């Protein structure tokens, strides 16, 4: 199933995508299923079973809309947490080489992650504001899994049971701010915590089984800026799988439904790797599209800086409040 959060008549609701339609789960279930996706995930296998039993619908049914009529939001409005790993070897090698660094041997010992701001989540078509003082804004092409079952000290061979589904994720990065603050030995912090985009759907894990080969999926991952293809990778190339990541994340810690685990950037999946000589850092008006096989296209536009917006408004005789 492709699950979404969408806005209709000023309210955010949770739905199932059926072709070109979105079905309001709460309404079509006779108001018996929750209104938000985090609560749906909390129901676990029972919730999945009840959603599958709902059947198919047409626009004549109450609570069924054309996808074109609704505004999709981040599937999970406020994730319980977001851990972002560093799991693609090509990205690690290339990004560090750009900074004159080798891959540290410890990277091959354990999968590592950082926590990003789970309260600064953006959805499909949301604008992304450039942080104050940032001139090197970058995208990061990632896949993420959503935890669907509580667990602690989860072994690698049991980790699959704890995955609810997958989403496209963009870990927006202010590279100049990140570079400055990480010299202190902590971070990334302000270089990352202004926005993370997720969407357009949360795709339940059964939908990706057709792409499975062992412990991996054959999923093409691409990024475009203003329609120009910049990044091409595949989940297949990942060094640490989500099973490895879940095992590491849950060591001596309880994972809860609704937590998100990001893969880190796929090889070639950011301007930092490609180099600003290949493509300049992002600027206001740029449209970034991340696409992953089976998971859809996550699109965002870089917002105009406030001072630029005020200049445009003043030149047209308008003003901001």
C-alpha positions as CSV (number, residue, x, y, z in Angstrom):
1,X,0.0,0.0,0.0
2,X,1.0,3.6,-0.6
3,X,0.0,5.6,2.4
4,X,-0.2,9.4,2.4
5,X,-1.0,12.3,4.6
6,X,-3.1,14.9,2.7
7,X,-4.7,18.2,3.4
8,X,-8.4,18.7,2.5
9,X,-10.6,21.5,3.7
10,X,-7.9,22.7,6.1
11,X,-7.5,19.3,7.9
12,X,-4.6,16.8,7.5
13,X,-5.9,13.3,7.0
14,X,-4.4,9.9,6.2
15,X,-5.2,8.0,3.0
16,X,-4.4,5.1,0.8
17,X,-3.5,5.8,-2.8
18,X,-5.6,3.7,-5.3
19,X,-4.5,4.6,-8.8
20,X,-5.3,8.3,-9.3
21,X,-7.5,8.4,-6.1
22,X,-6.7,8.9,-2.5
23,X,-9.0,7.2,0.1
24,X,-9.5,8.7,3.5
25,X,-8.9,5.8,5.8
26,X,-10.8,7.2,8.7
27,X,-13.9,8.0,6.7
28,X,-14.2,4.8,4.7
29,X,-13.5,2.6,7.7
30,X,-16.6,4.0,9.3
31,X,-14.5,6.3,11.5
32,X,-13.0,3.2,13.2
33,X,-9.4,3.7,12.0
34,X,-7.3,6.7,13.2
35,X,-7.0,10.0,11.4
36,X,-3.2,10.2,11.4
37,X,-0.5,7.9,10.0
38,X,1.5,7.7,13.2
39,X,-1.5,6.2,15.0
40,X,-2.1,3.8,12.1
41,X,1.5,2.6,12.4
42,X,1.0,2.0,16.1
43,X,-1.7,-0.5,15.2
44,X,1.0,-2.7,13.6
45,X,-0.1,-5.8,11.7
46,X,-3.7,-5.4,12.8
47,X,-3.9,-2.0,11.2
48,X,-2.4,-3.3,8.0
49,X,-4.9,-6.1,7.9
50,X,-7.9,-3.8,8.5
51,X,-6.7,-1.4,5.7
52,X,-6.3,-4.2,3.2
53,X,-9.9,-5.3,4.0
54,X,-11.3,-1.9,3.1
55,X,-11.5,-2.8,-0.6
56,X,-11.5,-0.5,-3.6
57,X,-13.4,2.7,-4.1
58,X,-14.6,5.3,-6.7
59,X,-15.0,9.1,-6.5
60,X,-18.6,8.5,-5.7
61,X,-17.8,7.1,-2.3
62,X,-17.6,9.5,0.7
63,X,-14.0,10.3,1.6
64,X,-12.5,9.5,-1.8
65,X,-10.8,12.2,-3.8
66,X,-8.8,12.7,-6.9
67,X,-5.1,13.0,-6.1
68,X,-5.1,16.2,-8.1
69,X,-7.7,17.7,-5.6
70,X,-5.6,17.3,-2.5
71,X,-2.3,18.6,-1.2
72,X,0.1,15.8,-0.1
73,X,2.0,16.5,3.1
74,X,4.9,14.6,4.8
75,X,3.5,11.1,5.3
76,X,4.4,11.3,9.0
77,X,3.9,14.9,10.3
78,X,6.0,14.5,13.4
79,X,8.2,11.3,13.4
80,X,9.2,9.9,16.8
81,X,12.8,10.5,15.8
82,X,15.0,10.5,12.7
83,X,18.4,8.7,12.7
84,X,20.4,9.3,9.6
85,X,23.1,6.8,8.8
86,X,26.2,7.0,6.5
87,X,25.8,3.7,4.7
88,X,26.9,4.1,1.0
89,X,30.6,3.6,0.6
90,X,30.9,5.5,-2.7
91,X,29.4,8.6,-1.0
92,X,31.7,8.4,2.0
93,X,34.8,7.9,-0.2
94,X,34.0,10.7,-2.7
95,X,32.7,13.3,-0.1
96,X,35.7,12.8,2.1
97,X,38.1,12.9,-0.9
98,X,36.6,16.3,-1.8
99,X,37.8,17.5,1.6
100,X,41.2,15.9,1.3
101,X,40.4,13.1,3.6
102,X,40.5,9.3,3.5
103,X,37.8,7.0,4.8
104,X,38.6,6.2,8.4
105,X,39.0,2.4,9.1
106,X,36.3,2.6,11.8
107,X,33.7,3.3,9.1
108,X,34.1,-0.4,8.1
109,X,33.7,-1.6,11.7
110,X,30.2,-0.2,12.5
111,X,27.3,1.7,10.8
112,X,27.2,5.2,12.3
113,X,24.4,7.8,12.4
114,X,23.4,11.1,13.8
115,X,20.0,12.4,15.0
116,X,18.4,15.2,12.9
117,X,15.5,17.5,13.7
118,X,12.3,15.4,13.6
119,X,10.3,18.6,14.1
120,X,11.5,20.2,10.9
121,X,10.0,17.7,8.5
122,X,8.8,18.9,5.1
123,X,6.6,17.1,2.6
124,X,6.3,16.9,-1.2
125,X,6.0,20.3,-2.9
126,X,6.8,22.2,0.3
127,X,9.3,25.1,-0.1
128,X,12.7,24.9,1.5
129,X,14.0,28.0,3.1
130,X,17.8,28.7,2.9
131,X,19.3,29.1,6.4
132,X,20.6,32.5,7.3
133,X,24.2,32.8,6.2
134,X,24.2,29.8,3.9
135,X,25.6,30.0,0.4
136,X,26.2,26.3,-0.2
137,X,22.8,24.7,0.0
138,X,22.8,21.0,-1.1
139,X,20.3,18.2,-1.4
140,X,21.0,14.6,-0.4
141,X,19.3,11.7,-2.2
142,X,18.4,9.0,0.4
143,X,16.0,6.2,1.1
144,X,14.6,5.7,4.6
145,X,12.7,3.0,6.4
146,X,10.0,3.5,9.1
147,X,10.0,1.4,12.2
148,X,6.7,-0.4,12.7
149,X,7.3,-2.6,15.8
150,X,8.8,-1.8,19.2
151,X,12.1,-3.6,19.9
152,X,15.4,-3.4,21.8
153,X,18.7,-5.1,20.9
154,X,17.2,-6.3,17.7
155,X,19.4,-8.9,15.9
156,X,20.1,-8.5,12.2
157,X,18.1,-11.6,11.4
158,X,15.0,-10.2,13.2
159,X,15.3,-6.7,11.9
160,X,13.0,-7.2,8.9
161,X,10.1,-7.8,11.3
162,X,10.5,-4.3,12.6
163,X,10.2,-2.4,9.3
164,X,6.9,-1.0,8.4
165,X,7.7,0.6,5.1
166,X,10.0,2.9,3.1
167,X,10.0,6.6,1.9
168,X,12.1,8.9,-0.2
169,X,14.2,11.2,2.0
170,X,16.0,14.5,1.3
171,X,18.5,15.4,4.0
172,X,19.0,19.1,3.1
173,X,22.5,20.4,4.0
174,X,24.0,23.8,4.5
175,X,27.5,22.8,3.5
176,X,29.3,26.0,4.5
177,X,27.6,26.1,7.9
178,X,28.3,22.3,8.3
179,X,31.9,22.7,7.4
180,X,32.5,25.5,9.9
181,X,30.7,23.9,12.9
182,X,32.1,20.4,12.4
183,X,35.7,21.7,12.9
184,X,34.7,21.7,16.6
185,X,34.3,18.0,16.6
186,X,30.5,17.8,17.0
187,X,27.7,17.8,14.5
188,X,26.3,18.1,11.9
189,X,23.9,20.4,13.8
190,X,22.8,23.8,12.3
191,X,24.1,22.6,9.0
192,X,21.2,20.1,8.9
193,X,18.4,20.8,11.3
194,X,16.5,23.3,9.3
195,X,14.7,20.8,7.0
196,X,14.4,17.1,6.1
197,X,11.9,16.3,3.3
198,X,10.0,13.0,3.3
199,X,7.5,11.5,0.9
200,X,5.5,11.5,-1.2
201,X,4.2,8.2,0.1
202,X,5.0,5.8,2.9
203,X,5.1,2.5,0.9
204,X,4.5,-0.6,3.0
205,X,7.4,-3.1,2.8
206,X,5.4,-5.8,1.0
207,X,5.2,-3.5,-2.1
208,X,9.0,-3.7,-2.5
209,X,9.3,-7.4,-2.5
210,X,9.2,-7.6,-6.3
211,X,12.6,-5.7,-6.3
212,X,14.2,-7.9,-3.6
213,X,17.4,-9.9,-4.1
214,X,18.7,-11.3,-0.8
215,X,18.9,-8.6,1.8
216,X,18.8,-5.8,-0.7
217,X,16.5,-4.2,-3.3
218,X,17.2,-3.2,-6.9
219,X,15.9,0.3,-6.6
220,X,17.1,3.0,-9.0
221,X,17.7,6.4,-7.2
222,X,17.9,9.6,-9.2
223,X,18.0,13.4,-8.5
224,X,17.2,16.2,-10.8
225,X,17.6,20.0,-10.4
226,X,15.4,22.1,-12.7
227,X,14.8,18.9,-14.8
228,X,18.5,18.2,-15.3
229,X,19.6,14.7,-14.2
230,X,22.5,15.1,-11.7
231,X,22.5,12.0,-9.5
232,X,22.1,8.3,-10.4
233,X,22.5,5.4,-7.9
234,X,20.9,2.3,-6.6
235,X,20.0,1.0,-3.2
236,X,21.6,-2.3,-4.3
237,X,25.1,-0.6,-3.8
238,X,24.6,0.1,-0.1
239,X,27.3,-1.2,2.2
240,X,25.3,-1.4,5.4
241,X,21.7,-2.6,4.8
242,X,18.7,-1.5,6.9
243,X,19.0,-4.7,8.8
244,X,22.5,-3.6,9.8
245,X,21.3,-0.2,10.7
246,X,18.4,-1.4,12.8
247,X,20.7,-3.8,14.7
248,X,23.1,-0.9,15.5
249,X,20.4,1.7,16.3
250,X,18.6,-0.7,18.7
251,X,21.7,-1.7,20.7
252,X,20.9,-1.0,24.3
253,X,18.0,1.3,23.1
254,X,14.3,0.7,22.5
255,X,13.1,1.6,19.0
256,X,9.4,2.6,18.7
257,X,6.9,2.6,15.9
258,X,7.1,5.8,13.9
259,X,10.9,6.3,14.1
260,X,12.7,6.9,10.8
261,X,16.0,5.5,9.8
262,X,17.8,7.2,6.8
263,X,20.3,5.4,4.6
264,X,22.6,8.4,4.1
265,X,23.4,9.7,0.7
266,X,23.6,7.3,-2.3
267,X,26.8,7.6,-4.4
268,X,26.7,10.8,-6.6
269,X,23.6,11.8,-4.6
270,X,24.6,15.4,-3.7
271,X,26.4,18.5,-5.1
272,X,29.1,18.0,-2.5
273,X,30.1,14.8,-4.3
274,X,29.6,16.1,-7.8
275,X,31.4,19.4,-7.1
276,X,30.0,22.9,-7.6
277,X,31.9,23.0,-10.9
278,X,29.5,20.3,-12.1
279,X,26.4,22.1,-10.8
280,X,26.3,25.2,-8.6
281,X,24.9,25.1,-5.0
282,X,21.2,25.4,-4.9
283,X,19.6,28.9,-5.2
284,X,16.1,30.3,-4.8
285,X,13.7,29.0,-7.4
286,X,15.5,25.7,-8.0
287,X,13.3,22.7,-8.2
288,X,14.8,19.5,-6.7
289,X,13.2,16.1,-7.6
290,X,14.3,12.9,-6.0
291,X,12.9,9.6,-7.4
292,X,13.3,6.1,-6.2
293,X,11.8,3.0,-7.9
294,X,8.5,2.1,-6.2
295,X,8.6,5.0,-3.9
296,X,7.7,7.9,-6.1
297,X,9.0,11.4,-6.7
298,X,9.7,13.8,-3.9
299,X,9.8,17.4,-5.2
300,X,10.6,20.6,-3.4
301,X,11.4,24.2,-4.5
302,X,14.0,26.4,-2.9
303,X,12.2,29.4,-1.4
304,X,13.2,33.0,-2.2
305,X,15.2,34.6,0.6
306,X,13.2,37.0,2.7
307,X,15.2,40.1,1.7
308,X,14.8,39.1,-2.0
309,X,11.1,38.6,-1.5
310,X,10.7,42.0,0.2
311,X,12.6,43.6,-2.7
312,X,10.2,42.0,-5.3
313,X,7.2,43.0,-3.3
314,X,8.4,46.6,-2.9
315,X,9.1,46.8,-6.6
316,X,5.5,45.8,-7.3
317,X,4.0,48.1,-4.7
318,X,3.1,45.3,-2.3
319,X,4.4,44.8,1.3
320,X,4.9,42.1,3.8
321,X,3.3,42.1,7.2
